[in-house]
């Protein structure tokens, strides 16, 4: 019997039209979750090794914090126009060899 291994997958994480407040809640929650992931990753790397190289999670946390500010600024600029925001967030997952 032949086994087929799926090497790609898509997950439709967010798909909809939102008010600026709703869009802000969704986007900020996703960014905060990813920031927390990297903070836990950094903590895990440092457990038992105070000299661990945490450059990657440190840099990602900074990048995501900047993205959070950019997202908030964008949403605030649209908020006063009374428009809604469309969010289409797809996770593309690929098996790495």
N, CA, C and O atoms as CSV, one atom per row, in Angstrom:
chain,resi,resn,atom,element,x,y,z
A,1,UNK,N,N,0.837,-1.176,0.000
A,1,UNK,CA,C,0.000,0.000,0.000
A,1,UNK,C,C,0.883,1.241,0.000
A,1,UNK,O,O,1.783,1.363,0.831
A,2,UNK,N,N,0.633,2.152,-0.918
A,2,UNK,CA,C,1.439,3.362,-1.066
A,2,UNK,C,C,0.908,4.466,-0.153
A,2,UNK,O,O,-0.297,4.708,-0.080
A,3,UNK,N,N,1.840,5.131,0.543
A,3,UNK,CA,C,1.476,6.235,1.415
A,3,UNK,C,C,1.796,7.542,0.705
A,3,UNK,O,O,2.899,7.724,0.191
A,4,UNK,N,N,0.841,8.437,0.680
A,4,UNK,CA,C,1.038,9.748,0.074
A,4,UNK,C,C,1.248,10.759,1.197
A,4,UNK,O,O,0.437,10.877,2.114
A,5,UNK,N,N,2.365,11.487,1.096
A,5,UNK,CA,C,2.669,12.499,2.099
A,5,UNK,C,C,2.331,13.864,1.515
A,5,UNK,O,O,2.826,14.245,0.454
A,6,UNK,N,N,1.496,14.575,2.213
A,6,UNK,CA,C,1.128,15.919,1.788
A,6,UNK,C,C,2.261,16.868,2.167
A,6,UNK,O,O,2.669,16.912,3.327
A,7,UNK,N,N,2.773,17.629,1.194
A,7,UNK,CA,C,3.907,18.514,1.459
A,7,UNK,C,C,3.512,19.985,1.530
A,7,UNK,O,O,4.331,20.834,1.880
A,8,UNK,N,N,2.254,20.287,1.198
A,8,UNK,CA,C,1.787,21.670,1.263
A,8,UNK,C,C,0.394,21.702,1.880
A,8,UNK,O,O,-0.407,20.783,1.705
A,9,UNK,N,N,0.132,22.774,2.598
A,9,UNK,CA,C,-1.191,22.960,3.175
A,9,UNK,C,C,-1.458,24.452,3.303
A,9,UNK,O,O,-0.555,25.243,3.574
A,10,UNK,N,N,-2.711,24.812,3.103
A,10,UNK,CA,C,-3.136,26.203,3.293
A,10,UNK,C,C,-4.192,26.221,4.380
A,10,UNK,O,O,-5.080,25.369,4.421
A,11,UNK,N,N,-4.083,27.200,5.253
A,11,UNK,CA,C,-5.086,27.395,6.297
A,11,UNK,C,C,-5.608,28.821,6.160
A,11,UNK,O,O,-4.851,29.787,6.259
A,12,UNK,N,N,-6.896,28.935,5.933
A,12,UNK,CA,C,-7.521,30.259,5.842
A,12,UNK,C,C,-7.760,30.742,7.269
A,12,UNK,O,O,-8.768,30.403,7.888
A,13,UNK,N,N,-6.833,31.528,7.779
A,13,UNK,CA,C,-6.868,31.959,9.171
A,13,UNK,C,C,-7.883,33.069,9.407
A,13,UNK,O,O,-8.624,33.048,10.390
A,14,UNK,N,N,-7.908,34.027,8.507
A,14,UNK,CA,C,-8.844,35.143,8.611
A,14,UNK,C,C,-9.391,35.411,7.218
A,14,UNK,O,O,-8.639,35.438,6.244
A,15,UNK,N,N,-10.690,35.608,7.126
A,15,UNK,CA,C,-11.295,35.917,5.836
A,15,UNK,C,C,-12.594,36.659,6.087
A,15,UNK,O,O,-13.607,36.052,6.434
A,16,UNK,N,N,-12.565,37.965,5.912
A,16,UNK,CA,C,-13.793,38.711,6.136
A,16,UNK,C,C,-13.596,40.210,6.044
A,16,UNK,O,O,-12.488,40.712,5.855
A,17,UNK,N,N,-14.703,40.898,6.183
A,17,UNK,CA,C,-14.716,42.358,6.187
A,17,UNK,C,C,-15.062,42.812,7.598
A,17,UNK,O,O,-15.996,42.305,8.219
A,18,UNK,N,N,-14.296,43.772,8.090
A,18,UNK,CA,C,-14.399,44.169,9.490
A,18,UNK,C,C,-14.473,45.678,9.625
A,18,UNK,O,O,-13.970,46.418,8.780
A,19,UNK,N,N,-15.105,46.121,10.697
A,19,UNK,CA,C,-15.031,47.538,11.056
A,19,UNK,C,C,-13.591,47.809,11.484
A,19,UNK,O,O,-12.866,46.866,11.802
A,20,UNK,N,N,-13.158,49.062,11.502
A,20,UNK,CA,C,-11.795,49.344,11.951
A,20,UNK,C,C,-11.500,48.785,13.349
A,20,UNK,O,O,-10.403,48.285,13.595
A,21,UNK,N,N,-12.467,48.866,14.258
A,21,UNK,CA,C,-12.243,48.350,15.617
A,21,UNK,C,C,-12.073,46.826,15.605
A,21,UNK,O,O,-11.190,46.282,16.269
A,22,UNK,N,N,-12.930,46.155,14.842
A,22,UNK,CA,C,-12.822,44.696,14.749
A,22,UNK,C,C,-11.511,44.290,14.085
A,22,UNK,O,O,-10.838,43.364,14.537
A,23,UNK,N,N,-11.153,44.989,13.007
A,23,UNK,CA,C,-9.905,44.684,12.300
A,23,UNK,C,C,-8.707,44.883,13.225
A,23,UNK,O,O,-7.775,44.080,13.229
A,24,UNK,N,N,-8.743,45.946,13.996
A,24,UNK,CA,C,-7.667,46.209,14.949
A,24,UNK,C,C,-7.563,45.078,15.961
A,24,UNK,O,O,-6.465,44.606,16.256
A,25,UNK,N,N,-8.698,44.642,16.493
A,25,UNK,CA,C,-8.699,43.544,17.467
A,25,UNK,C,C,-8.083,42.272,16.878
A,25,UNK,O,O,-7.264,41.612,17.518
A,26,UNK,N,N,-8.488,41.940,15.653
A,26,UNK,CA,C,-7.994,40.720,15.009
A,26,UNK,C,C,-6.494,40.816,14.748
A,26,UNK,O,O,-5.739,39.911,15.105
A,27,UNK,N,N,-6.067,41.900,14.132
A,27,UNK,CA,C,-4.658,42.050,13.748
A,27,UNK,C,C,-3.754,42.134,14.969
A,27,UNK,O,O,-2.716,41.474,15.016
A,28,UNK,N,N,-4.135,42.932,15.951
A,28,UNK,CA,C,-3.313,43.091,17.152
A,28,UNK,C,C,-3.236,41.765,17.915
A,28,UNK,O,O,-2.176,41.413,18.432
A,29,UNK,N,N,-4.340,41.034,17.988
A,29,UNK,CA,C,-4.328,39.737,18.677
A,29,UNK,C,C,-3.375,38.757,17.990
A,29,UNK,O,O,-2.636,38.037,18.661
A,30,UNK,N,N,-3.391,38.728,16.660
A,30,UNK,CA,C,-2.483,37.837,15.929
A,30,UNK,C,C,-1.026,38.232,16.147
A,30,UNK,O,O,-0.173,37.376,16.383
A,31,UNK,N,N,-0.748,39.521,16.066
A,31,UNK,CA,C,0.630,39.991,16.282
A,31,UNK,C,C,1.088,39.729,17.714
A,31,UNK,O,O,2.222,39.302,17.932
A,32,UNK,N,N,0.212,39.981,18.694
A,32,UNK,CA,C,0.570,39.739,20.100
A,32,UNK,C,C,0.865,38.248,20.336
A,32,UNK,O,O,1.788,37.898,21.072
A,33,UNK,N,N,0.079,37.391,19.710
A,33,UNK,CA,C,0.292,35.950,19.869
A,33,UNK,C,C,1.665,35.548,19.335
A,33,UNK,O,O,2.374,34.755,19.954
A,34,UNK,N,N,2.032,36.103,18.181
A,34,UNK,CA,C,3.330,35.795,17.580
A,34,UNK,C,C,4.472,36.382,18.419
A,34,UNK,O,O,5.516,35.747,18.572
A,35,UNK,N,N,4.281,37.573,18.954
A,35,UNK,CA,C,5.287,38.182,19.840
A,35,UNK,C,C,5.486,37.307,21.078
A,35,UNK,O,O,6.618,37.042,21.482
A,36,UNK,N,N,4.391,36.865,21.671
A,36,UNK,CA,C,4.486,35.992,22.852
A,36,UNK,C,C,5.185,34.686,22.530
A,36,UNK,O,O,5.937,34.167,23.355
A,37,UNK,N,N,4.947,34.144,21.337
A,37,UNK,CA,C,5.644,32.924,20.916
A,37,UNK,C,C,7.153,33.141,20.947
A,37,UNK,O,O,7.892,32.308,21.472
A,38,UNK,N,N,7.610,34.259,20.387
A,38,UNK,CA,C,9.047,34.531,20.338
A,38,UNK,C,C,9.620,34.832,21.726
A,38,UNK,O,O,10.776,34.510,22.001
A,39,UNK,N,N,8.827,35.440,22.589
A,39,UNK,CA,C,9.288,35.673,23.961
A,39,UNK,C,C,9.481,34.346,24.697
A,39,UNK,O,O,10.463,34.164,25.417
A,40,UNK,N,N,8.543,33.431,24.513
A,40,UNK,CA,C,8.684,32.103,25.138
A,40,UNK,C,C,9.847,31.329,24.537
A,40,UNK,O,O,10.560,30.618,25.244
A,41,UNK,N,N,10.033,31.470,23.231
A,41,UNK,CA,C,11.154,30.815,22.560
A,41,UNK,C,C,12.475,31.322,23.131
A,41,UNK,O,O,13.380,30.537,23.415
A,42,UNK,N,N,12.578,32.634,23.296
A,42,UNK,CA,C,13.786,33.241,23.854
A,42,UNK,C,C,14.033,32.747,25.276
A,42,UNK,O,O,15.162,32.410,25.634
A,43,UNK,N,N,12.980,32.705,26.079
A,43,UNK,CA,C,13.094,32.224,27.450
A,43,UNK,C,C,13.563,30.774,27.482
A,43,UNK,O,O,14.420,30.406,28.285
A,44,UNK,N,N,12.997,29.963,26.609
A,44,UNK,CA,C,13.370,28.548,26.527
A,44,UNK,C,C,14.844,28.387,26.158
A,44,UNK,O,O,15.541,27.543,26.721
A,45,UNK,N,N,15.310,29.192,25.219
A,45,UNK,CA,C,16.703,29.112,24.801
A,45,UNK,C,C,17.660,29.513,25.920
A,45,UNK,O,O,18.778,29.005,26.008
A,46,UNK,N,N,17.207,30.429,26.772
A,46,UNK,CA,C,18.068,30.941,27.846
A,46,UNK,C,C,18.064,30.056,29.091
A,46,UNK,O,O,18.949,30.177,29.938
A,47,UNK,N,N,17.084,29.176,29.206
A,47,UNK,CA,C,17.030,28.296,30.370
A,47,UNK,C,C,18.288,27.432,30.414
A,47,UNK,O,O,18.549,26.645,29.504
A,48,UNK,N,N,19.041,27.587,31.458
A,48,UNK,CA,C,20.253,26.795,31.619
A,48,UNK,C,C,21.421,27.285,30.784
A,48,UNK,O,O,22.513,26.723,30.860
A,49,UNK,N,N,21.207,28.327,29.986
A,49,UNK,CA,C,22.287,28.866,29.168
A,49,UNK,C,C,22.104,30.371,29.056
A,49,UNK,O,O,21.517,30.867,28.094
A,50,UNK,N,N,22.609,31.086,30.043
A,50,UNK,CA,C,22.425,32.536,30.076
A,50,UNK,C,C,23.117,33.248,28.916
A,50,UNK,O,O,22.823,34.411,28.639
A,51,UNK,N,N,24.041,32.553,28.234
A,51,UNK,CA,C,24.756,33.141,27.108
A,51,UNK,C,C,24.172,32.729,25.757
A,51,UNK,O,O,24.817,32.910,24.724
A,52,UNK,N,N,22.965,32.180,25.756
A,52,UNK,CA,C,22.342,31.729,24.509
A,52,UNK,C,C,22.195,32.896,23.531
A,52,UNK,O,O,21.953,34.035,23.931
A,53,UNK,N,N,22.344,32.593,22.267
A,53,UNK,CA,C,22.191,33.599,21.227
A,53,UNK,C,C,20.690,33.773,20.941
A,53,UNK,O,O,20.059,32.898,20.350
A,54,UNK,N,N,20.139,34.894,21.362
A,54,UNK,CA,C,18.710,35.142,21.187
A,54,UNK,C,C,18.453,36.239,20.140
A,54,UNK,O,O,17.407,36.887,20.150
A,55,UNK,N,N,19.413,36.429,19.251
A,55,UNK,CA,C,19.286,37.480,18.240
A,55,UNK,C,C,18.034,37.294,17.385
A,55,UNK,O,O,17.320,38.265,17.135
A,56,UNK,N,N,17.752,36.071,16.932
A,56,UNK,CA,C,16.598,35.863,16.065
A,56,UNK,C,C,15.284,36.241,16.762
A,56,UNK,O,O,14.545,37.073,16.237
A,57,UNK,N,N,14.968,35.655,17.929
A,57,UNK,CA,C,13.701,36.058,18.552
A,57,UNK,C,C,13.678,37.535,18.944
A,57,UNK,O,O,12.633,38.180,18.860
A,58,UNK,N,N,14.824,38.076,19.374
A,58,UNK,CA,C,14.885,39.497,19.720
A,58,UNK,C,C,14.534,40.367,18.508
A,58,UNK,O,O,13.747,41.308,18.611
A,59,UNK,N,N,15.136,40.034,17.355
A,59,UNK,CA,C,14.882,40.797,16.132
A,59,UNK,C,C,13.427,40.654,15.684
A,59,UNK,O,O,12.805,41.634,15.273
A,60,UNK,N,N,12.886,39.440,15.761
A,60,UNK,CA,C,11.500,39.218,15.338
A,60,UNK,C,C,10.520,39.980,16.234
A,60,UNK,O,O,9.533,40.535,15.751
A,61,UNK,N,N,10.794,40.002,17.527
A,61,UNK,CA,C,9.933,40.742,18.459
A,61,UNK,C,C,9.922,42.222,18.077
A,61,UNK,O,O,8.863,42.848,18.040
A,62,UNK,N,N,11.091,42.773,17.797
A,62,UNK,CA,C,11.183,44.186,17.391
A,62,UNK,C,C,10.437,44.435,16.089
A,62,UNK,O,O,9.715,45.424,15.965
A,63,UNK,N,N,10.608,43.535,15.110
A,63,UNK,CA,C,9.923,43.677,13.826
A,63,UNK,C,C,8.408,43.650,14.010
A,63,UNK,O,O,7.690,44.472,13.439
A,64,UNK,N,N,7.935,42.708,14.805
A,64,UNK,CA,C,6.496,42.564,15.018
A,64,UNK,C,C,5.921,43.743,15.802
A,64,UNK,O,O,4.790,44.158,15.552
A,65,UNK,N,N,6.683,44.281,16.739
A,65,UNK,CA,C,6.246,45.471,17.471
A,65,UNK,C,C,6.105,46.655,16.507
A,65,UNK,O,O,5.163,47.440,16.620
A,66,UNK,N,N,7.049,46.783,15.553
A,66,UNK,CA,C,6.961,47.841,14.549
A,66,UNK,C,C,5.736,47.635,13.660
A,66,UNK,O,O,5.022,48.587,13.344
A,67,UNK,N,N,5.497,46.377,13.257
A,67,UNK,CA,C,4.328,46.070,12.422
A,67,UNK,C,C,3.028,46.411,13.150
A,67,UNK,O,O,2.055,46.844,12.532
A,68,UNK,N,N,3.022,46.212,14.452
A,68,UNK,CA,C,1.847,46.540,15.253
A,68,UNK,C,C,1.564,48.045,15.192
A,68,UNK,O,O,0.412,48.456,15.055
A,69,UNK,N,N,2.598,48.850,15.292
A,69,UNK,CA,C,2.457,50.308,15.212
A,69,UNK,C,C,1.964,50.712,13.820
A,69,UNK,O,O,1.074,51.554,13.696
A,70,UNK,N,N,2.537,50.117,12.783
A,70,UNK,CA,C,2.131,50.416,11.405
A,70,UNK,C,C,0.664,50.057,11.202
A,70,UNK,O,O,-0.091,50.830,10.612
A,71,UNK,N,N,0.262,48.888,11.687
A,71,UNK,CA,C,-1.136,48.447,11.546
A,71,UNK,C,C,-2.079,49.394,12.271
A,71,UNK,O,O,-3.115,49.776,11.728
A,72,UNK,N,N,-1.724,49.776,13.500
A,72,UNK,CA,C,-2.569,50.699,14.266
A,72,UNK,C,C,-2.702,52.036,13.559
A,72,UNK,O,O,-3.797,52.594,13.481
A,73,UNK,N,N,-1.584,52.559,13.040
A,73,UNK,CA,C,-1.609,53.840,12.332
A,73,UNK,C,C,-2.493,53.753,11.094
A,73,UNK,O,O,-3.282,54.660,10.827
A,74,UNK,N,N,-2.365,52.666,10.340
A,74,UNK,CA,C,-3.168,52.488,9.129
A,74,UNK,C,C,-4.656,52.428,9.473
A,74,UNK,O,O,-5.474,53.111,8.857
A,75,UNK,N,N,-4.990,51.613,10.453
A,75,UNK,CA,C,-6.394,51.462,10.841
A,75,UNK,C,C,-6.958,52.775,11.363
A,75,UNK,O,O,-8.097,53.127,11.056
A,76,UNK,N,N,-6.174,53.500,12.147
A,76,UNK,CA,C,-6.636,54.798,12.660
A,76,UNK,C,C,-6.858,55.804,11.536
A,76,UNK,O,O,-7.767,56.630,11.613
A,77,UNK,N,N,-6.031,55.739,10.490
A,77,UNK,CA,C,-6.197,56.663,9.367
A,77,UNK,C,C,-7.468,56.363,8.585
A,77,UNK,O,O,-8.048,57.264,7.980
A,78,UNK,N,N,-7.904,55.116,8.592
A,78,UNK,CA,C,-9.109,54.705,7.866
A,78,UNK,C,C,-10.359,54.874,8.733
A,78,UNK,O,O,-11.456,55.081,8.215
A,79,UNK,N,N,-10.189,54.786,10.020
A,79,UNK,CA,C,-11.316,54.826,10.963
A,79,UNK,C,C,-12.220,56.035,10.718
A,79,UNK,O,O,-13.444,55.913,10.764
A,80,UNK,N,N,-11.631,57.184,10.461
A,80,UNK,CA,C,-12.406,58.421,10.327
A,80,UNK,C,C,-13.125,58.521,8.985
A,80,UNK,O,O,-13.965,59.401,8.794
A,81,UNK,N,N,-12.799,57.627,8.058
A,81,UNK,CA,C,-13.460,57.639,6.750
A,81,UNK,C,C,-14.739,56.806,6.758
A,81,UNK,O,O,-15.492,56.813,5.785
A,82,UNK,N,N,-14.984,56.087,7.855
A,82,UNK,CA,C,-16.185,55.275,7.955
A,82,UNK,C,C,-16.172,54.047,7.061
A,82,UNK,O,O,-17.226,53.502,6.735
A,83,UNK,N,N,-14.987,53.610,6.664
A,83,UNK,CA,C,-14.867,52.459,5.769
A,83,UNK,C,C,-14.604,51.182,6.558
A,83,UNK,O,O,-14.188,51.216,7.716
A,84,UNK,N,N,-14.858,50.062,5.898
A,84,UNK,CA,C,-14.588,48.760,6.488
A,84,UNK,C,C,-13.315,48.207,5.862
A,84,UNK,O,O,-12.904,48.643,4.786
A,85,UNK,N,N,-12.702,47.260,6.529
A,85,UNK,CA,C,-11.437,46.689,6.075
A,85,UNK,C,C,-11.603,45.208,5.751
A,85,UNK,O,O,-12.221,44.460,6.509
A,86,UNK,N,N,-11.056,44.805,4.639
A,86,UNK,CA,C,-11.079,43.403,4.233
A,86,UNK,C,C,-9.755,42.770,4.651
A,86,UNK,O,O,-8.683,43.282,4.329
A,87,UNK,N,N,-9.840,41.654,5.369
A,87,UNK,CA,C,-8.639,40.932,5.791
A,87,UNK,C,C,-8.711,39.527,5.205
A,87,UNK,O,O,-9.686,38.801,5.397
A,88,UNK,N,N,-7.651,39.165,4.486
A,88,UNK,CA,C,-7.534,37.835,3.899
A,88,UNK,C,C,-6.195,37.280,4.362
A,88,UNK,O,O,-5.149,37.601,3.799
A,89,UNK,N,N,-6.241,36.456,5.379
A,89,UNK,CA,C,-5.006,35.925,5.957
A,89,UNK,C,C,-4.906,34.426,5.756
A,89,UNK,O,O,-5.655,33.654,6.353
A,90,UNK,N,N,-3.966,34.023,4.903
A,90,UNK,CA,C,-3.763,32.611,4.611
A,90,UNK,C,C,-2.387,32.196,5.114
A,90,UNK,O,O,-1.393,32.873,4.855
A,91,UNK,N,N,-2.337,31.083,5.833
A,91,UNK,CA,C,-1.058,30.490,6.210
A,91,UNK,C,C,-0.707,29.456,5.151
A,91,UNK,O,O,-1.479,28.531,4.900
A,92,UNK,N,N,0.439,29.610,4.542
A,92,UNK,CA,C,0.936,28.621,3.592
A,92,UNK,C,C,1.988,27.789,4.300
A,92,UNK,O,O,3.015,28.312,4.733
A,93,UNK,N,N,1.736,26.505,4.416
A,93,UNK,CA,C,2.646,25.601,5.119
A,93,UNK,C,C,3.260,24.657,4.102
A,93,UNK,O,O,2.546,24.004,3.341
A,94,UNK,N,N,4.602,24.583,4.088
A,94,UNK,CA,C,5.303,23.728,3.152
A,94,UNK,C,C,6.314,22.872,3.901
A,94,UNK,O,O,7.016,23.354,4.790
A,95,UNK,N,N,6.378,21.617,3.536
A,95,UNK,CA,C,7.345,20.697,4.122
A,95,UNK,C,C,8.740,21.070,3.650
A,95,UNK,O,O,8.978,21.167,2.446
A,96,UNK,N,N,9.661,21.278,4.577
A,96,UNK,CA,C,11.036,21.615,4.245
A,96,UNK,C,C,11.884,20.363,4.211
A,96,UNK,O,O,11.799,19.507,5.092
A,97,UNK,N,N,12.688,20.273,3.196
A,97,UNK,CA,C,13.578,19.096,3.068
A,97,UNK,C,C,14.899,19.366,3.730
A,97,UNK,O,O,15.777,18.503,3.730
